[in-house]
Amino acid sequence: MAHIRDKLALLPELPGCYLMKNREGTIIYVGKAKILRNRVRSYFTGSHAGKTQRLVADIRDFEYIVTSSNMEALILECNLIKLHQPRYNVLLKDDKTFPYIKITNERHPKLEVTRRVLKDKARYFGPYPNAYAAQQTKKLLDRMYPLRKCGVMPKEVCLYYHMGQCLAPCVKDIQKEDYEGIRDEIARFLGGSHEEIKKELRRKMEEAAEDLYFERAKELRDQIANIETVMEKQKINATDKKDRDVFGYSVDKGWMCVQILYIRQGKMIERHASSFPFYGEAYADFLSYVTQYYSDNPALPQEILLPYNEAGSGAPAAGEARSAIGPSRADIMAANEAADADGDDGEENSPEEAGESAQAALNAGTAGAAPGINAADMNVEEFEAAGTGAELPMVAETQGEYAASSDEEVQHASELGDLNGAAALQQWLNVKALVPKRGSKRKMVEMACENARVSLEEKFRLIERNEERTSGAADRLGDAMGLDSLHRVEAFDNSNIQGTNPVSAMVVFLDGKPAKQEYRKYKVRTVKGADDYATMREVIRRRYERVLKEGLPLPDLVLVDGGKGQISIAIDVLENELGLSVPVAGLVKDAKHRTAQLMSGDPPEVVPLARDSEEFYLLQRIQDEVHRFAISFHREQRAKSMVTSKLDSIPGVGDKRRQLLLKHFGSLKKIREASVEDFRPLSIGDKLARQILEALKNES
């Protein structure tokens, strides 16, 4: 602490990033601050929430990097988090899982769905939180526009050409101008202008019908229906046609949920939720999440709406949605002035102006496409009841409205240091980042926050329900069997096919939950053929001899797969051979190989359990899990024995050469498909190589 106090005294009153380290020198937290001196000192003074106390308790040293502005600190923080992956930071682990629709930058372009965003001059549209929606949209576009479908150019035309879905660049000379028109139409479609395309398709359909080309008219009609199916699953409409990402968040019990509502062309078409534990200040960690989200996102909206940090307190009250109240308006007035000068107020633009603005942004490569097309499961009635029209108060966006604001409001907002993150985000992305105070935009943010709150509540309810299904069911099962505790259950199952490759497996359940790190597999050593009783005797003996030898914990219950015979074998080994007193029960299956009864005691008797009880479901899960584990191990052993027998039967192939072949080729199939020349790097002559190939060919 003396070392830390000395460094705290030297901290500058400048913006920058700080890196907290543990006793091993590992970076465990990265943060940013408008004034480093105040922010870093706050960790070591006063009281903190439980999770922040855990972070502070691990801090043994810190470093800091001074930046020239809050925006630079925001970007630096994002880069440092990605570089060091600190354990206490919010990490956006799923940012690269979102798919994009891509128009490739090639002589003959094609459409792709990709999860990798490269600097290859291609055009990307997304992200699509719903991967199925991305695939469906690409499928629709492939039917509508005749771009190349094949990965490698064929030597002759394919079926797509005959279906009118490809221009056949493999045999025809297609000009660049032909592709430009298609590319622009696809860009307009993905940018949200599908209504115009529907009108054009409808016109072509009517012309085809008038000319008696009914098959062509039917194709065009189906295309229109597909567009309506894929693109019209909208729930909420705004009065303008702007592309927006609306963020909301909620915190409870040390967890944060961030909800993103995707609004494209004024319509909300999808949402995405992320839940994770957080350790720092809530609003700062939320802004860190937003920054990471946009750091690799090439498709930006025209506007980003963020919630308000209530009085700089960071976390909303548990169970409450965050209010979306005014930003630090004095700080972002200058940044908004240029944008406001061209009338970029989302609730006042005419549809024509909004369309032109969207197209301009799209051509500049910054307009976002409609990410996921599935209907958003939102509280629509509440939003529509609040109204989305011009009768609602407007967000204070223009310079005139800022000037009309009271001095107290501006002063209050400027004191909230964390809200400068919105201004920094706006400056970095060159996209309007607003913290709306009133009007329909506030309602959108409130909806995002409310959905975040509901998602967290649902998460905690699922945890409670899972506890009821696991530890609660285990306790009740113990009571039904007359046991004081049922913390640890070990279950066994055997597997073989007509006595070949006999194996056994054990799974462990702790408080009704699988403990997979304690699972064990057993190759049966002493039993020949299909003798289930002898196999059970060997495996039970081997397991609990090791438990005694290594001082491992004894189970509260041993479960065997079978009835009275298997139970008697297990009890005999445990009590008479090893001197252990451990309860044993058997899981009896019915004719359909499903869990039917639990038998316990000596002599074994059926334990009465309701078939719809959580205790019975727990037994089913245990029996299914141990059976799955045993079967998987048996298949693995059988596959190895098949490989061994096929290669070992070949003269000149011993253990070492067999292992060398499998390591080099990877599988029998690849060995069978190899040529004689492929064996030469392994120092295998042509004669032996031909013998190996001939032997494997004959066995296949």
Residue pairs with C-beta under 8 A, 6 or more apart in sequence:
3 61
4 44
4 59
4 60
4 61
4 62
5 44
7 61
7 62
8 40
8 41
8 44
11 36
11 37
11 40
11 41
11 64
12 36
12 37
12 66
13 35
13 36
13 37
13 38
14 35
14 36
14 66
14 67
15 32
15 33
15 34
15 35
15 36
15 66
15 67
15 68
15 69
15 70
15 72
15 73
16 32
16 33
16 36
16 64
16 65
16 66
16 67
16 73
16 76
17 30
17 31
17 32
17 33
17 64
17 65
17 67
17 73
17 76
17 77
17 80
18 30
18 31
18 32
18 33
18 36
18 39
18 40
18 62
18 63
18 64
18 65
19 27
19 29
19 30
19 62
19 63
19 64
19 65
19 80
19 84
20 27
20 28
20 29
20 30
20 31
20 43
20 55
20 58
20 59
20 61
20 62
20 86
20 88
21 27
21 28
21 59
21 60
21 61
21 62
21 63
22 28
22 58
22 59
22 60
23 58
23 60
25 61
27 80
27 84
27 86
28 55
28 58
28 59
28 86
28 87
28 88
29 55
29 59
29 86
29 87
29 88
29 89
29 279
29 280
30 77
30 80
30 81
30 84
30 86
30 89
31 39
31 77
31 280
31 284
32 70
32 73
32 74
32 76
32 77
32 284
33 39
33 40
33 73
34 70
34 73
34 417
34 420
35 417
36 64
36 66
40 62
40 64
43 52
43 55
43 56
43 59
44 56
48 56
49 254
49 315
50 254
51 254
51 277
51 278
51 279
52 279
52 280
52 281
54 279
55 88
55 279
55 280
58 88
65 76
67 73
67 76
69 424
70 420
70 421
70 423
70 424
71 423
71 424
71 427
71 428
73 424
74 287
74 291
74 421
74 424
74 425
74 428
75 291
75 428
77 288
77 291
78 288
78 291
78 292
78 295
79 295
81 89
81 91
81 288
81 292
82 292
82 295
85 91
88 279
88 280
89 279
89 280
89 285
89 288
90 256
90 276
90 278
90 280
90 285
90 286
90 288
90 289
90 292
91 276
91 292
92 274
92 289
92 292
92 293
94 274
95 292
95 293
95 295
95 296
95 297
96 115
96 116
96 296
97 115
98 115
98 126
98 127
98 128
98 129
98 371
99 113
99 114
99 115
99 126
99 127
99 128
99 131
99 134
99 135
100 113
100 114
100 115
100 117
100 124
100 125
100 126
100 127
100 128
100 134
100 298
100 299
101 111
101 112
101 113
101 124
101 125
101 126
101 128
101 134
101 137
101 138
101 141
101 190
101 369
102 111
102 112
102 113
102 114
102 122
102 123
102 124
102 125
103 109
103 110
103 111
103 122
103 123
103 183
103 186
103 187
104 110
104 111
104 112
104 120
104 122
105 120
105 121
105 122
105 123
107 169
108 147
108 148
108 153
108 169
108 174
108 179
109 147
109 148
109 179
109 183
110 147
110 148
110 149
111 138
111 141
111 142
111 145
111 147
111 186
112 138
113 131
113 134
113 135
113 138
114 124
117 124
117 296
117 297
117 298
123 183
123 187
123 365
124 298
124 299
125 187
125 190
125 191
125 299
125 368
125 369
126 134
126 299
126 368
126 369
126 371
127 297
127 299
127 371
128 134
128 137
128 270
128 371
128 372
128 373
129 260
129 262
129 270
129 271
129 272
129 371
129 372
130 270
130 371
130 372
130 373
130 374
132 374
133 230
133 270
133 371
133 372
133 373
133 374
134 372
136 230
136 373
137 190
137 230
137 373
140 223
140 226
140 227
140 230
141 186
141 189
142 149
142 165
143 165
143 223
143 226
144 189
144 223
145 182
145 185
145 186
146 160
146 164
146 165
146 166
146 167
146 182
147 166
147 167
147 179
147 182
148 166
148 167
148 169
149 158
149 160
149 165
149 166
150 158
150 160
150 170
153 169
153 170
154 170
155 170
156 170
156 171
157 166
157 168
157 170
157 171
158 166
158 170
160 166
161 167
161 168
164 219
167 174
167 178
185 197
187 362
187 363
188 196
188 197
188 359
188 362
189 197
190 369
190 370
191 265
191 358
191 359
191 362
191 367
191 369
192 241
192 243
192 264
192 265
192 267
192 358
192 369
192 370
193 265
193 355
193 358
193 359
194 227
194 231
197 227
198 224
198 227
198 228
201 220
201 223
201 224
201 227
202 220
202 224
204 220
205 217
205 220
205 221
205 224
206 217
208 214
208 216
208 217
208 220
209 217
230 373
231 370
231 373
233 269
233 373
233 374
233 375
234 267
234 268
234 269
234 375
235 268
235 375
235 376
235 378
235 380
236 263
236 267
236 268
236 376
236 378
236 380
236 383
236 384
236 388
237 266
237 267
237 388
238 244
238 263
238 266
238 267
238 268
238 346
238 347
238 388
238 440
238 444
239 266
239 347
239 388
239 389
239 390
239 440
240 266
240 346
240 347
240 348
240 349
240 351
240 354
241 265
241 266
241 349
241 351
241 354
241 355
241 358
242 263
242 265
242 266
242 301
242 302
242 303
242 346
242 349
242 354
242 357
242 358
243 263
243 264
243 265
243 301
243 302
243 303
243 358
243 361
243 367
243 368
244 263
244 301
244 302
244 303
244 304
244 305
244 346
244 444
245 260
245 261
245 262
245 263
245 301
245 303
245 304
245 305
245 368
246 260
246 261
246 262
246 263
246 305
246 444
246 445
246 447
246 448
247 258
247 259
247 260
247 286
247 290
247 304
247 305
247 306
247 307
247 445
247 448
248 258
248 259
248 261
248 307
248 321
248 322
248 324
248 445
248 446
248 447
248 448
248 449
248 450
248 451
248 452
249 256
249 257
249 258
249 259
249 282
249 286
249 307
249 322
249 448
249 449
249 452
250 256
250 257
250 316
250 320
250 321
250 322
250 449
250 452
250 453
250 455
250 456
251 257
251 278
251 282
251 315
251 316
251 318
251 456
252 318
252 319
252 453
252 456
252 457
252 460
253 318
253 460
254 277
254 278
255 275
255 276
255 277
255 278
255 456
255 459
256 275
256 276
256 277
256 278
256 282
256 285
256 286
256 289
257 273
257 274
257 275
257 452
257 453
257 455
257 456
257 459
258 273
258 274
258 286
258 289
258 290
258 452
259 271
259 272
259 273
259 448
259 449
259 451
259 452
259 455
260 271
260 272
260 273
260 293
260 448
261 268
261 270
261 271
261 376
261 378
261 444
261 447
261 448
261 451
262 268
262 269
262 270
262 271
262 272
262 368
262 370
262 371
262 372
263 269
263 301
263 444
264 301
264 368
264 369
264 370
264 371
265 358
265 370
266 354
268 376
268 378
269 370
269 371
269 372
269 373
269 374
269 376
270 370
270 371
270 372
270 373
270 374
270 376
271 376
271 377
271 378
271 448
271 451
272 372
273 451
273 452
273 455
274 289
275 455
275 456
275 459
278 285
279 285
281 314
281 315
281 418
282 314
282 315
282 316
283 309
283 312
283 314
283 315
283 418
283 421
284 314
284 418
284 421
286 307
287 306
287 418
287 421
287 422
287 425
290 304
290 306
290 421
290 425
291 425
294 300
294 425
294 429
298 365
299 366
299 367
299 368
299 369
300 366
300 367
300 368
300 429
300 431
301 367
301 368
301 431
302 344
302 357
302 358
302 361
302 366
302 367
302 368
302 431
302 432
303 346
303 431
303 432
303 433
303 434
304 425
304 426
304 429
304 431
304 432
304 433
304 434
305 324
305 434
305 435
305 436
305 441
305 444
305 445
306 324
306 327
306 422
306 425
306 433
306 434
306 435
306 445
307 322
307 323
307 324
307 435
307 445
307 448
307 449
308 322
308 323
308 324
308 325
308 326
308 327
308 419
308 435
308 437
309 416
309 418
309 419
310 316
310 322
310 323
310 325
311 416
312 415
312 416
312 417
312 418
314 418
316 322
316 449
319 453
319 457
320 453
321 446
321 449
321 450
321 452
321 453
322 446
322 449
323 446
323 449
324 435
324 436
324 437
324 441
324 442
324 445
324 446
324 449
325 435
325 437
325 442
326 396
326 409
326 413
326 435
326 436
326 437
327 413
327 419
327 422
327 423
327 434
327 435
327 436
327 437
328 413
328 414
328 416
328 419
328 420
328 422
328 423
328 435
329 396
329 402
329 405
329 409
329 410
329 413
330 402
330 410
330 413
330 414
331 414
331 419
331 420
331 423
332 422
332 423
332 426
332 433
333 399
333 402
335 423
335 426
335 427
336 397
336 398
336 399
336 426
336 432
337 399
339 432
340 397
340 398
340 399
342 357
343 349
343 353
344 357
344 432
345 394
345 397
345 398
346 354
346 441
347 390
347 394
347 395
347 439
347 440
347 441
348 390
348 394
349 357
358 367
359 367
361 367
366 430
366 431
378 447
378 451
379 447
379 450
379 451
382 447
383 443
383 444
383 447
386 392
386 440
386 443
387 440
388 440
388 443
389 440
392 438
392 439
392 440
392 443
393 438
393 439
394 401
394 438
394 439
395 434
395 436
395 437
395 438
395 439
395 441
395 442
396 402
396 405
396 437
396 438
397 434
402 410
413 419
419 435
422 433
422 434
422 435
423 433
425 433
426 432
426 433
434 441
436 442
436 444
436 445
468 614
469 512
469 614
469 617
469 618
470 511
470 512
470 513
470 618
471 511
471 512
471 513
472 512
472 614
473 512
473 613
473 614
473 615
473 617
473 618
474 486
474 487
474 489
474 509
474 511
474 512
474 618
475 486
476 613
476 614
476 615
477 486
477 609
477 615
477 618
477 619
478 484
478 485
478 486
478 556
478 557
480 607
480 608
480 609
480 615
481 557
481 583
481 585
481 598
481 600
481 607
483 556
483 557
483 583
485 556
486 556
486 557
487 510
487 511
487 556
488 508
488 509
488 510
488 553
488 554
488 555
488 556
488 557
489 508
489 509
489 555
489 556
489 557
489 558
489 559
489 622
490 506
490 507
490 508
490 543
490 555
490 557
490 558
490 559
491 506
491 507
491 508
491 509
491 558
491 559
491 560
491 561
491 587
491 622
491 623
491 625
491 626
492 504
492 505
492 506
492 536
492 539
492 540
492 543
492 558
492 559
492 560
492 561
492 570
492 626
493 504
493 505
493 561
493 623
493 626
493 627
493 629
493 630
494 502
494 503
494 504
494 524
494 532
494 535
494 536
494 539
494 561
494 630
495 502
495 503
495 504
495 505
495 627
495 630
495 631
495 633
495 634
496 502
496 503
496 524
496 530
496 535
496 634
497 634
497 638
498 530
499 528
499 529
499 530
499 531
500 638
500 641
501 634
501 637
501 638
501 641
502 524
502 527
502 530
502 535
503 521
503 522
503 523
503 524
503 630
503 633
503 634
503 637
504 521
504 522
504 524
504 535
504 536
504 539
504 630
505 519
505 520
505 521
505 522
505 626
505 629
505 630
505 633
506 519
506 520
506 522
506 539
506 543
506 626
507 514
507 516
507 519
507 622
507 625
507 626
507 629
508 514
508 515
508 518
508 519
508 555
509 515
509 618
509 622
512 618
514 625
519 629
520 543
521 629
521 633
522 539
522 542
522 543
523 637
524 535
524 538
524 539
525 538
526 534
526 538
527 534
527 535
527 538
532 562
532 566
533 565
533 566
533 569
536 560
536 562
536 566
536 569
536 570
537 569
537 572
537 573
540 558
540 560
540 569
540 570
540 573
540 574
541 573
541 577
541 578
544 573
544 574
544 578
544 580
544 582
545 578
546 552
547 553
547 554
548 578
548 580
554 580
554 582
555 582
556 582
556 583
557 582
557 583
557 584
557 585
558 570
558 574
558 582
558 583
558 584
558 585
559 584
559 585
559 586
559 587
559 619
559 622
559 623
559 626
560 566
560 567
560 569
560 570
560 584
560 585
560 586
560 587
561 586
561 587
561 589
561 623
561 626
561 627
562 586
562 587
562 588
563 586
563 588
563 599
563 604
564 586
564 599
564 603
564 604
566 586
567 584
567 585
567 586
567 599
567 600
567 602
567 604
568 604
570 584
571 584
571 602
574 580
574 581
574 582
574 584
575 581
583 600
584 600
585 598
585 599
585 600
585 607
586 598
586 599
586 600
586 604
587 595
587 597
587 598
587 619
587 622
587 623
588 595
588 596
588 597
588 598
588 599
589 595
589 596
589 623
590 596
594 620
595 616
595 619
595 620
595 623
595 624
597 606
597 607
598 606
598 607
598 609
598 619
599 605
599 606
599 607
600 607
609 615
609 616
609 619
610 616
642 668
643 662
643 668
644 658
646 668
646 695
646 696
646 699
647 653
647 658
647 661
647 662
647 668
647 692
648 654
648 658
649 695
650 691
650 692
650 695
651 691
652 688
652 691
653 661
653 688
653 692
657 684
660 682
661 671
661 682
661 692
662 671
664 681
664 682
665 671
665 674
665 678
668 696
671 692
671 693
671 696
672 693
672 696
672 697
672 700
674 693
676 686
676 689
676 690
676 693
678 689
679 685
679 686
679 688
679 689
679 692
680 686
680 689
684 692
